[in-house]
Amino acid sequence: MSNSRALPAAITDALVSTATRALHNRRLMRAPIWAYRARLGFLFGSRMLMLEHIGRKSGTRRYVVLEVIDRPEPGTYVVVSGFGTRAQWFRNLQANPAARIWPGTRGPAHATAQLLDPDAAAQSLQSYITRHPRAWNTMKPALENTLGAPIDDQGTELPMVALHIGTRQQPEHRPVTVERR
């Protein structure tokens, strides 16, 4: 059974190629940070947030804008690491789960990061696929290209992080000494 609304293969391939290149373009991926800093984050709506995390080696504040794929409960935002465990923001949150987020139209809020277990990750992904099937059909191949592995719609190997708003921890801005050899 074919879907009459499906895009032709040539267009789909072009979209996947463009999305893959966009994910690898540092300047393009960092552009939304400037919008959030200019208090224009509301332009991205409720599907995006800016995450402030602390560099695990440098101790400096770092920023990234990510898509929110799920809101399983009030005050909790689930984001995906499209570059897998190689993503610097993901590695930084593993070292220090304290963060600040700017979700949708809200101002900054302290949050604590928690890596989702495979069942919770699969549930969040399935929720996203149900709500945004066209976005998923376009982004799935791009994510697979970036990760270098296929993604299963039922249970995924995509690393997902739940960001819980609250006063559990505050981001630490601590100097880090680097040994020189």
Number of C-alpha atoms within 10 A of each C-alpha: 3 5 6 6 7 10 11 8 9 9 10 15 15 12 16 21 15 12 20 18 15 14 16 12 11 10 10 11 14 13 12 21 18 12 15 21 11 9 14 15 24 17 13 17 12 14 15 22 27 23 21 23 27 24 22 18 12 14 16 14 15 15 16 17 22 19 17 21 21 21 17 14 9 8 14 19 24 24 25 21 19 22 19 18 15 11 12 17 20 23 15 19 21 16 13 18 22 24 26 26 24 22 27 19 17 13 13 16 18 19 27 23 24 16 18 18 11 15 12 16 25 20 17 24 25 19 16 17 17 11 13 12 13 13 11 17 14 17 17 19 21 23 23 18 18 17 18 11 12 14 15 13 14 11 16 19 15 24 19 27 22 24 25 23 21 14 11 10 16 15 17 15 13 13 11 12 9 8 5 4 3
